[in-house]
Amino acid sequence: MKPDADRTRQMQEQSQRIEETLKKIRNRIVVFSGKGGVGKTTVAVNLSYALLQQKYKVGLLDADITGPNVPKMIGLEGFPWIDSEKKNILAQEKNGLQVISIAPMIPHDQPVIWRGPLRSGAITQFLSDVVWGDLDFLVADLPPGTGDEVLTTAQKMLPQMAIVVTTPQEISLTDCRRAVNMAKKLTIPKIGVVENMSGLVCPHCKKEIALFDTGGGEKMASEMGVPFLGRIPIEIETRKSGDTGKPIVLTDPKSSTSQAFGTIAKNVSALFSENRK
């Protein structure tokens, strides 16, 4: 068989495996942002667990190939089991959440110095080869910006919802608007905005300080005609929980942050329920 024909056959088989995988996943969500440093992975991780707490079956795909932080933030250890004969990778499990990330597959603290096609290829392989089983939600944590990984995930995963994470200040909102418009250009049916770092909760008096301002994400969402899913405050325990691999929605479900994620999860599931009425 000629190399080109063999390559075409492999691509067709991979596309078929992706199609079979997607049939078992009811709702697919991508979480991304126009810029880095807005807490996108924190949102993806805690939203996934908040959905899990609402009795849904949930998977989390770490699609940030060059900055795969999901395993660190959830305390995931070990190596995923790979069946070389069936070309299958079993998703790892942590506190009931199904997870896949490239982090366990590379040496500790080693950079992933890959060009766009290799990064996109890894995401495509995760979608085609990982055994998720039946899921209510698959959440994909994407890298910041509007690069190859975002395009590949949108084209291969066919998400029904994009959640764009922003912080309240204008410099973040400017990039968030670009991310919302990209989601529109990719014809993702549902687009929602989450405002992270929306007020610092003082650990002593419990009052909120508008450290990065507040309300900017909600106003921007209204101006762009997309749903506002909720605002998440800054709490010291949220940072500590991420550093120690214990998501705050699990360790402190009564905290302001956990309550916010519970509300966002309900708003997300409600938007999907609209299509089933």
C-alpha positions in Angstrom: 0.0 0.0 0.0 1.3 3.5 -0.9 2.2 5.8 2.0 -0.5 8.3 1.1 -3.2 5.6 0.9 -2.1 4.1 4.2 -2.2 7.5 5.9 -5.7 8.1 4.5 -6.9 4.8 5.8 -5.4 5.5 9.3 -7.1 8.9 9.4 -10.4 7.3 8.4 -10.1 4.7 11.1 -9.2 7.3 13.7 -12.2 9.4 12.7 -14.5 6.4 13.0 -13.1 5.7 16.5 -13.8 9.3 17.5 -17.3 9.1 16.2 -18.0 5.9 18.2 -16.6 7.6 21.3 -18.7 10.7 21.0 -21.9 8.6 20.7 -21.4 7.6 24.3 -21.0 11.1 25.6 -24.2 13.1 25.9 -22.8 16.6 26.5 -19.4 18.0 25.5 -17.9 21.2 26.9 -14.7 23.1 26.2 -13.3 25.5 28.8 -10.9 28.1 27.4 -9.9 31.7 27.8 -8.5 34.5 25.7 -5.4 34.8 27.9 -3.5 32.9 30.5 -3.6 33.4 34.3 -7.4 33.7 34.7 -7.8 30.3 36.5 -9.2 28.4 33.6 -7.9 25.0 34.8 -9.3 25.7 38.3 -12.7 26.3 36.7 -12.5 23.2 34.6 -11.5 21.0 37.5 -14.0 22.3 40.1 -16.8 22.5 37.5 -16.2 18.8 36.7 -16.4 17.8 40.3 -19.5 20.1 40.9 -21.3 18.3 38.0 -20.2 15.0 39.6 -21.7 16.0 42.9 -25.0 16.6 41.0 -25.0 12.8 40.2 -23.7 13.1 36.6 -21.1 10.8 35.1 -18.2 13.2 34.1 -14.9 13.0 32.3 -12.1 15.6 32.2 -9.8 15.9 29.2 -6.6 17.9 29.8 -6.1 19.3 26.3 -3.4 21.8 27.5 -0.6 19.7 26.1 2.3 22.1 26.9 0.9 23.0 30.3 -0.9 19.9 31.6 -1.8 21.0 35.2 -5.0 18.9 35.8 -3.2 15.9 37.5 -1.4 18.2 39.9 -4.7 20.0 40.8 -6.6 16.8 41.5 -3.8 14.7 43.1 -3.8 12.2 40.2 -0.9 9.8 40.3 0.2 6.7 38.3 0.2 6.0 34.6 -2.9 5.3 32.4 -3.2 1.7 31.3 -2.6 1.3 27.5 -3.8 -1.7 25.5 -1.4 -1.6 22.5 -3.3 -4.3 20.6 -6.7 -2.6 20.7 -5.1 0.9 20.6 -7.0 1.8 23.7 -6.1 4.0 26.6 -8.1 3.7 29.8 -9.0 7.0 31.4 -7.7 7.3 35.0 -10.1 7.8 37.9 -9.8 10.2 40.8 -12.6 10.6 43.3 -15.1 9.4 40.7 -13.9 11.6 37.9 -12.6 10.1 34.7 -9.4 11.9 33.6 -6.8 11.8 30.8 -3.7 14.0 30.6 -0.4 13.8 28.9 1.3 14.8 32.2 1.8 11.2 33.5 3.3 10.2 30.2 6.2 12.6 30.2 9.2 12.9 32.7 8.5 15.1 35.7 9.3 18.8 35.1 10.2 18.2 31.5 8.9 20.7 28.9 6.7 19.5 26.0 8.5 21.3 23.1 6.1 20.3 20.3 4.9 22.2 17.3 1.2 22.6 16.6 0.7 19.5 14.6 2.1 17.2 17.3 0.0 18.9 20.0 -3.1 18.6 17.8 -2.2 15.0 17.2 -2.1 14.2 20.9 -5.6 15.7 21.4 -6.9 13.7 18.4 -5.4 10.5 19.9 -7.0 11.2 23.3 -10.4 11.6 21.5 -10.0 8.5 19.4 -8.2 6.1 21.7 -9.3 6.8 25.3 -12.0 4.6 26.7 -14.4 6.9 28.6 -17.5 4.7 28.6 -20.9 6.3 28.9 -20.7 9.9 30.2 -23.2 12.7 30.8 -20.5 15.3 30.4 -17.0 15.5 29.0 -15.2 18.7 29.9 -12.0 19.6 28.0 -9.5 22.0 29.6 -7.9 23.9 26.7 -4.8 26.1 26.6 -5.3 29.9 26.6 -5.6 31.7 23.4 -7.0 30.8 20.0 -4.3 28.4 18.7 -4.2 24.9 17.2 -5.4 23.0 20.2 -8.6 25.0 20.4 -9.3 24.5 16.7 -8.5 20.8 16.8 -10.7 20.2 19.8 -13.6 22.1 18.3 -13.3 20.3 15.0 -12.8 16.8 16.5 -14.8 16.8 19.7 -17.7 18.8 18.3 -18.5 20.5 21.6 -22.1 21.7 22.3 -20.9 24.4 24.7 -17.9 26.7 25.1 -17.2 28.2 28.6 -15.0 31.2 28.4 -13.3 32.2 31.6 -12.4 35.8 32.3 -11.4 38.0 35.2 -13.3 41.3 35.8 -10.7 43.8 34.7 -10.8 45.2 31.2 -7.5 43.8 30.0 -8.9 40.3 30.5 -12.3 41.2 29.1 -10.7 42.3 25.8 -9.2 38.9 25.3 -12.4 37.2 26.5 -14.4 39.0 23.8 -12.0 37.5 21.2 -12.5 34.1 22.7 -16.3 34.5 22.6 -16.2 35.6 19.0 -13.9 32.6 18.1 -16.5 30.2 19.7 -19.1 31.9 17.5 -17.0 31.5 14.4 -16.5 27.8 15.2 -20.3 27.5 15.4 -20.3 26.1 18.9 -24.1 26.1 19.8 -23.8 27.3 23.4 -21.4 29.9 24.7 -21.2 30.9 28.4 -19.0 33.2 30.4 -17.6 32.6 33.9 -16.1 35.5 35.8 -13.3 34.2 38.0 -11.4 36.1 40.7 -14.5 38.2 41.2 -13.8 39.8 44.6 -11.3 38.7 47.3 -12.9 37.1 50.4 -11.0 38.3 53.4 -10.1 35.2 55.5 -10.5 37.2 58.7 -13.7 39.3 58.3 -15.2 37.4 55.4 -16.0 40.6 53.5 -15.3 40.9 49.8 -12.6 43.2 48.4 -12.9 44.1 44.7 -9.3 43.3 44.0 -9.7 43.0 40.3 -13.0 44.9 40.2 -16.3 42.9 39.8 -19.2 42.5 37.4 -17.2 43.0 34.2 -17.7 39.5 32.9 -21.5 39.7 33.4 -21.7 43.0 31.7 -19.6 41.8 28.7 -21.7 38.6 28.4 -24.8 40.7 28.2 -23.3 43.0 25.6 -22.3 40.0 23.5 -25.6 38.2 23.9 -24.3 35.1 25.6 -25.3 33.6 29.0 -23.5 34.5 32.1 -23.0 31.4 34.1 -21.7 32.8 37.4 -18.9 34.6 39.3 -16.3 32.9 41.5 -14.6 34.8 44.3 -10.9 34.6 45.3 -10.4 32.6 48.5 -7.0 31.6 49.9 -8.3 28.0 50.4 -8.9 27.7 46.6 -5.3 28.3 45.9 -4.2 25.9 48.6 -6.5 23.2 47.4 -5.1 23.4 43.9 -1.6 23.3 45.1 -2.2 20.2 47.3 -4.3 18.3 44.7 -7.6 18.6 46.7 -10.2 20.6 44.7 -12.1 23.0 47.0 -15.5 21.7 46.0 -14.5 18.4 47.6 -12.6 19.7 50.6 -14.9 22.6 51.6 -18.3 22.2 49.9 -19.8 25.1 52.1 -17.2 27.7 51.0 -18.3 30.6 48.9 -16.2 29.2 46.0 -17.8 25.8 46.2 -21.3 27.3 46.3 -20.4 29.4 43.2 -19.3 26.3 41.3 -22.5 24.5 42.4 -24.5 27.4 40.9 -22.4 27.3 37.7 -22.9 23.6 37.3 -26.7 24.0 37.7 -26.7 26.7 35.1 -24.7 24.6 32.7 -26.9 21.5 33.1 -30.0 23.7 32.7 -28.8 25.0 29.4 -28.4 21.5 28.1 -31.8 20.5 29.5 -33.4 23.2 27.3 -32.8 21.1 24.2 -34.5 18.0 25.8 -37.8 19.7 26.7 
